[in-house]
Amino acid sequence: MRVLFITLFGLFSTGLSAQSLDSLKIEAIQNNPSVLASYHLFEAQLERVAQVNALPDPQLSAGVFIQPIETRVGPQVAKVSISQMFPWFGTLSARGDAAALQAEAAYAVFLNEKLTVTRNLEITYYEWLEWHESMTILQDDITLLERILNTAELQAEVGEASLADVLRLQIRIEDVKSNLNQLRNQEEVILTKLRSHLNRVDSITIQLEVVPIDSMDYFITWPVDSGIDNHPRISRFLSLRNSEISREEAAKKAGYPSIGLGLDYMFVNPRSDMSVPNSGQDAIMPMVSISLPIFRSKYNASIREAQLRQNAYDYQSQNEANAIRNEWEMVKFEWLYNLEEVRRLESNVDRASSTLRLLVSAYEADGADFNGVLEVEELLLKYRLEELSAKINLLKTKSQLNYLLGENIEK
């Protein structure tokens, strides 16, 4: 049923219009297996709160005397007892707090999964955009080369250009077409990766919205890192540490006596040998019991276990914070590097484009500087592809930054 729904959803969405990146994010969060798994684990952990917060089950017992016990008012033939144990004051609330904090840690795992899936989806979408724009750039280059080839063939017919020029242009066009064909084969690889993020079956066609790279906001102001300490990867261990504090408190209180309240009801038959006052009257006996936690080793071990786990989670939190700060600095370096690359390559593309226009016009006029035309054409293609790659890397870096800042999720 679920596969049928996803199939119909995919056919409906692709049949109407191409999907935007925002709609892909929503679909991924709703359908990605890792997100769904982490959310169900969080819900499962929530169920632990009710389990540990409950009182022990009351005890009900009944017995029949094989030989009735004679009493003054008659033979006692059976007894029914009911009792309820109550842990020391605050024990249940401490256990409940520990379970609730563990659920909070599970929720932090769920939030991190949402962030991770969103980041990976964005990066894959940007890879597809790079593929799409690269196809356009190569096709533009082929169109330009074919235009120059037509000029070269006309000039060769009248003896103003050599056949070697025509051959070099034909080889150059075939090389670019070969690169275009190889690039075309990469689309399915990217789309397969995208389907895995969306948990879609392979039979569904994905129609993606094409957003011009230059219209996307990849020039951002680098923020301060004050929000990193609130990342779910760190808050998870803080919640687990606080959970162990509550567990330590519960372990201490478990070492205190538990109090039990009960009631015995004894069935008494009337005496048959004589008449006495209250003959056959059943007996009722309230009871109070108390546990004696004299074997202290298990309680002390529980306390030490909770304390050691607190230390462990402290170290894990510090280690995760260090890892995130390292990722932060690496992302910042990549951002600055690609930002400088975009500026450099934009300038190179502008100059190469202007130069190539002049060279092509001169070549079409009198066949001048054929070698210069090919050299600048090759340089321009190289710079355009590198500029595209640098811009895509900036967008990927922005996705990494959003992940580290915990953005693009609804808590």
matplotlib code that plots the C-alpha trace (Angstrom):
import matplotlib.pyplot as plt

x = [0.0, 2.8, 4.6, 1.4, 1.0, 4.5, 4.1, 0.9, 2.5, 5.5, 3.4, 1.1, 3.9, 5.9, 2.9, 2.0, 5.3, 8.9, 9.6, 11.4, 14.1, 11.8, 9.2, 11.9, 13.0, 9.5, 9.2, 12.5, 11.7, 8.4, 9.7, 13.4, 13.9, 16.6, 14.4, 11.4, 13.4, 14.9, 11.4, 9.9, 12.9, 12.1, 8.4, 9.4, 11.6, 8.7, 6.8, 9.5, 8.4, 5.1, 6.7, 9.2, 6.8, 4.3, 4.0, 4.8, 1.8, -0.3, 0.0, -3.1, -2.9, -5.4, -5.1, -7.2, -6.2, -6.1, -6.8, -8.9, -7.3, -9.5, -10.1, -12.4, -15.1, -14.7, -12.4, -10.4, -10.8, -9.3, -7.4, -7.2, -4.4, -3.8, -0.7, 0.9, 4.5, 5.4, 9.0, 10.7, 9.5, 10.8, 12.0, 9.4, 9.7, 13.5, 13.1, 10.5, 12.9, 15.7, 13.4, 12.1, 15.7, 16.6, 13.6, 14.9, 18.3, 16.4, 14.7, 18.0, 19.1, 15.9, 16.6, 20.2, 18.8, 16.5, 19.4, 21.6, 19.0, 18.2, 21.9, 22.5, 19.4, 20.5, 24.0, 22.6, 20.3, 23.2, 25.1, 22.2, 22.2, 25.9, 25.2, 22.4, 24.4, 27.5, 25.4, 24.3, 27.9, 29.2, 26.3, 27.0, 30.7, 29.7, 27.4, 30.3, 32.8, 30.3, 29.9, 33.7, 33.9, 31.4, 33.6, 36.7, 35.1, 34.0, 37.5, 39.1, 37.0, 38.4, 41.9, 42.0, 42.2, 44.0, 42.3, 44.3, 42.3, 39.1, 40.4, 41.4, 38.0, 36.3, 38.4, 37.8, 34.0, 34.1, 36.0, 33.5, 30.6, 32.2, 32.5, 28.8, 27.8, 29.8, 28.2, 24.8, 25.3, 25.9, 22.3, 20.9, 23.6, 22.6, 18.9, 19.4, 21.1, 18.2, 15.6, 17.4, 17.0, 13.3, 12.8, 11.2, 11.1, 13.3, 10.3, 9.2, 10.5, 11.9, 11.3, 13.4, 13.0, 15.9, 17.0, 19.7, 22.8, 23.4, 20.0, 20.8, 22.1, 25.5, 27.1, 26.4, 27.9, 29.8, 28.0, 29.6, 29.7, 27.7, 24.9, 27.2, 26.9, 23.1, 23.6, 21.6, 24.8, 25.9, 22.6, 22.0, 24.9, 23.9, 20.4, 22.0, 24.2, 21.3, 19.4, 22.2, 22.0, 18.4, 19.3, 21.9, 19.2, 16.8, 19.6, 20.2, 16.5, 16.2, 18.6, 16.0, 13.2, 10.1, 6.8, 4.0, 0.4, -1.8, -5.0, -5.6, -9.2, -9.7, -12.8, -14.1, -16.9, -19.3, -18.6, -20.7, -20.0, -21.1, -22.5, -20.1, -20.4, -19.3, -19.2, -18.2, -17.2, -14.6, -11.3, -9.8, -6.2, -4.5, -0.8, 2.3, 5.5, 8.9, 11.8, 15.2, 17.8, 20.8, 22.7, 24.2, 26.6, 24.0, 22.8, 26.3, 27.2, 24.1, 25.2, 28.8, 27.5, 25.4, 28.3, 30.7, 28.2, 27.9, 31.7, 31.5, 28.8, 30.7, 33.7, 31.5, 29.9, 33.3, 34.5, 31.4, 31.9, 35.5, 34.4, 31.8, 34.2, 36.7, 33.9, 33.1, 36.6, 36.9, 33.6, 34.7, 38.0, 36.1, 33.7, 36.5, 38.5, 35.5, 34.5, 37.9, 37.7, 34.3, 35.7, 38.8, 37.0, 34.2, 37.0, 38.7, 35.4, 34.6, 38.0, 38.1, 34.6, 35.5, 38.8, 37.1, 34.4, 37.1, 39.1, 36.1, 35.0, 38.6, 38.7, 35.4, 36.5, 39.9, 40.9, 43.3, 44.8, 43.1, 45.3, 44.4, 40.7, 41.1, 43.3, 40.9, 37.9, 39.4, 40.4, 36.8, 35.3, 37.6, 37.0, 33.2, 33.1, 35.5, 33.3, 30.2, 31.9, 33.1, 29.6, 28.1, 30.7, 29.6, 26.1, 27.2, 29.2, 26.1, 24.2, 27.0, 26.8, 23.0, 23.6, 26.1, 23.9, 20.9, 18.8, 16.2, 14.4, 11.2, 11.8]
y = [0.0, 2.4, 1.6, 2.3, 5.6, 6.7, 5.6, 7.6, 10.6, 10.5, 10.2, 13.0, 15.3, 14.7, 14.8, 18.3, 20.1, 19.7, 19.4, 22.2, 21.7, 22.7, 20.1, 17.5, 18.3, 17.8, 14.5, 13.3, 14.1, 12.3, 9.2, 8.7, 5.4, 6.8, 9.7, 7.4, 4.9, 7.5, 9.0, 5.6, 5.0, 8.3, 7.3, 3.9, 5.7, 7.9, 4.7, 3.9, 6.9, 5.3, 2.0, 3.2, 5.7, 3.1, 1.5, -2.2, -4.4, -5.2, -8.7, -10.8, -14.3, -16.8, -20.0, -22.8, -24.7, -28.4, -28.9, -26.0, -24.1, -24.1, -20.7, -19.6, -18.4, -21.3, -23.1, -20.9, -22.4, -19.9, -16.7, -13.9, -11.3, -8.2, -5.9, -3.0, -1.9, 1.8, 2.8, 5.5, 9.0, 10.4, 7.1, 6.9, 10.5, 10.1, 7.1, 8.9, 11.9, 9.6, 8.0, 11.3, 12.6, 9.5, 10.2, 13.7, 12.3, 10.0, 13.1, 14.8, 11.8, 12.3, 16.0, 15.2, 12.6, 15.3, 17.7, 15.0, 13.9, 17.6, 18.3, 15.2, 15.9, 19.5, 18.4, 15.8, 18.3, 20.7, 17.9, 17.5, 21.2, 21.1, 18.2, 20.1, 23.3, 21.4, 19.8, 23.3, 24.6, 21.7, 22.1, 25.8, 25.0, 22.5, 25.1, 27.6, 25.0, 24.0, 27.6, 28.0, 24.7, 26.0, 29.1, 26.9, 24.6, 27.6, 29.1, 25.8, 25.6, 28.9, 28.1, 30.6, 27.9, 24.6, 21.2, 20.7, 23.4, 21.7, 18.4, 19.9, 21.4, 18.1, 16.3, 19.0, 18.7, 15.0, 15.2, 17.7, 15.5, 12.5, 14.4, 15.4, 11.8, 10.6, 13.4, 12.4, 8.9, 10.4, 11.6, 8.3, 7.9, 11.2, 10.5, 7.1, 8.8, 11.3, 8.5, 6.9, 10.1, 10.2, 6.5, 6.3, 3.2, 3.2, 3.1, 6.6, 9.3, 12.4, 15.7, 18.4, 22.1, 23.9, 26.9, 29.1, 29.0, 32.7, 33.3, 31.3, 33.0, 31.5, 34.8, 34.7, 36.5, 33.9, 33.7, 33.4, 29.8, 30.5, 28.2, 25.1, 24.1, 23.6, 21.1, 17.9, 15.8, 17.6, 18.1, 14.4, 13.6, 16.4, 14.8, 11.4, 12.9, 14.5, 11.2, 9.5, 12.2, 11.2, 7.5, 8.1, 9.8, 6.9, 4.4, 6.2, 6.2, 2.5, 1.8, 3.2, 0.9, 0.4, 0.5, -2.0, -1.8, -4.9, -6.5, -10.1, -11.5, -14.9, -17.0, -18.6, -21.2, -21.2, -23.6, -26.7, -28.0, -25.0, -21.5, -18.7, -15.0, -13.9, -17.5, -17.8, -14.1, -13.6, -11.9, -8.8, -7.9, -4.8, -5.1, -2.9, -4.2, -2.7, -3.9, -4.2, -3.1, -4.5, -6.0, -2.7, -3.9, -3.7, -0.3, 1.1, -0.5, 1.2, 4.6, 4.1, 3.0, 6.2, 8.3, 6.6, 7.0, 10.8, 11.0, 9.1, 11.3, 14.4, 13.2, 12.2, 15.6, 17.3, 15.0, 15.7, 19.5, 19.2, 17.3, 19.9, 22.7, 21.0, 20.6, 24.2, 25.4, 23.1, 24.3, 27.9, 27.2, 25.6, 28.5, 31.1, 29.1, 28.6, 32.2, 33.3, 30.8, 32.1, 35.7, 34.6, 32.4, 35.0, 37.5, 34.8, 33.9, 37.5, 38.1, 34.8, 35.4, 38.9, 37.7, 34.8, 37.0, 39.2, 36.2, 34.5, 37.7, 38.2, 34.5, 34.7, 37.9, 36.8, 33.5, 35.1, 33.3, 30.0, 28.6, 31.4, 30.7, 27.1, 27.9, 30.5, 28.3, 25.5, 28.0, 29.4, 26.0, 25.1, 28.3, 28.0, 24.5, 25.4, 28.5, 26.3, 23.8, 26.6, 28.0, 24.6, 24.0, 27.3, 26.0, 22.7, 24.6, 26.5, 23.2, 22.1, 25.3, 25.0, 21.5, 22.7, 25.6, 23.2, 25.2, 24.0, 21.8, 22.2, 21.0]
z = [0.0, 0.9, -2.4, -4.3, -2.5, -3.3, -6.9, -7.3, -5.5, -7.8, -11.0, -9.8, -9.0, -12.1, -14.3, -13.2, -12.8, -11.9, -8.2, -6.4, -3.8, -1.0, -2.0, -2.2, 1.3, 2.6, 0.8, 2.1, 5.7, 5.4, 3.6, 4.3, 6.2, 8.5, 9.6, 10.1, 12.0, 14.4, 15.0, 15.9, 18.2, 19.9, 20.2, 21.6, 24.2, 25.2, 26.1, 28.7, 30.8, 31.6, 32.4, 34.9, 36.5, 37.5, 41.0, 41.3, 40.7, 43.8, 45.1, 45.6, 47.2, 48.4, 50.4, 51.7, 54.9, 54.3, 58.0, 59.3, 62.1, 65.2, 66.8, 69.6, 67.1, 64.7, 62.3, 59.9, 56.5, 54.0, 53.7, 51.0, 51.1, 49.1, 49.4, 47.6, 47.9, 47.6, 46.8, 48.8, 48.2, 44.9, 43.5, 40.8, 39.7, 39.5, 37.2, 35.1, 34.7, 33.6, 31.0, 29.8, 29.3, 27.4, 25.1, 24.7, 23.6, 21.1, 19.8, 19.3, 17.2, 15.2, 14.6, 13.5, 11.0, 9.6, 9.3, 7.7, 5.1, 4.3, 3.7, 1.6, -0.5, -1.1, -2.1, -4.5, -6.0, -6.5, -8.2, -10.6, -11.3, -12.0, -14.4, -16.1, -16.5, -17.7, -20.4, -21.5, -21.5, -23.6, -26.0, -26.4, -27.1, -29.8, -31.4, -31.4, -32.9, -35.6, -36.5, -36.8, -38.8, -41.3, -41.8, -42.1, -44.7, -46.8, -46.6, -47.4, -50.6, -51.9, -50.6, -47.8, -45.1, -44.9, -44.6, -41.5, -39.8, -40.8, -39.5, -36.2, -35.8, -36.6, -34.0, -31.5, -32.0, -31.7, -28.4, -26.9, -28.1, -26.5, -23.2, -23.6, -24.1, -21.1, -19.0, -20.2, -18.8, -15.3, -14.8, -13.8, -11.2, -9.6, -9.8, -8.2, -5.3, -5.1, -5.1, -2.2, -0.2, -1.1, -0.6, -4.1, -6.2, -9.3, -11.7, -10.8, -13.1, -11.2, -12.8, -11.2, -11.3, -13.0, -11.0, -12.7, -10.7, -10.9, -9.3, -6.2, -3.1, -2.5, -1.3, 2.4, 5.4, 7.5, 10.9, 14.3, 15.7, 18.9, 17.8, 17.4, 21.0, 20.5, 17.7, 18.2, 18.1, 21.3, 23.0, 22.7, 25.1, 27.4, 27.7, 28.3, 31.0, 32.8, 32.5, 34.4, 37.1, 37.6, 37.4, 40.2, 42.3, 41.6, 42.6, 45.9, 46.7, 45.7, 48.6, 51.0, 52.5, 50.5, 52.4, 51.9, 52.9, 52.9, 54.1, 55.1, 55.1, 56.9, 56.3, 59.6, 59.8, 62.7, 65.6, 65.6, 69.0, 71.1, 70.8, 71.5, 70.8, 67.3, 66.1, 62.4, 62.2, 59.5, 60.6, 58.9, 59.6, 58.1, 57.6, 57.1, 55.7, 55.0, 52.9, 54.4, 51.8, 53.8, 50.8, 49.7, 47.0, 44.2, 45.2, 45.4, 42.1, 40.5, 41.8, 40.6, 37.2, 36.8, 37.9, 35.4, 32.6, 33.4, 33.0, 29.7, 28.3, 29.3, 27.3, 24.4, 24.4, 24.4, 21.6, 19.5, 20.1, 18.9, 15.8, 14.9, 15.4, 13.1, 10.5, 11.0, 10.3, 7.3, 5.9, 6.4, 4.6, 1.7, 1.6, 1.4, -1.1, -3.5, -3.0, -4.2, -7.1, -8.2, -8.3, -10.2, -12.7, -13.3, -14.4, -16.5, -18.2, -19.0, -20.5, -22.4, -23.8, -25.0, -26.6, -28.3, -29.8, -31.3, -32.6, -34.1, -35.9, -37.3, -38.3, -40.1, -41.8, -43.2, -41.6, -39.2, -36.1, -36.2, -33.5, -31.2, -31.8, -30.7, -27.7, -26.3, -27.0, -25.0, -22.2, -22.1, -21.9, -19.1, -17.1, -17.6, -16.2, -13.3, -12.5, -12.4, -10.2, -7.8, -7.5, -6.9, -4.2, -2.6, -2.5, -1.1, 1.6, 2.4, 3.0, 5.2, 7.2, 7.6, 8.9, 11.5, 12.6, 12.8, 10.3, 7.8, 10.4, 12.4, 16.0]

ax = plt.figure().add_subplot(projection="3d")
ax.plot(x, y, z, "-o")
ax.set_aspect("equal")
plt.show()
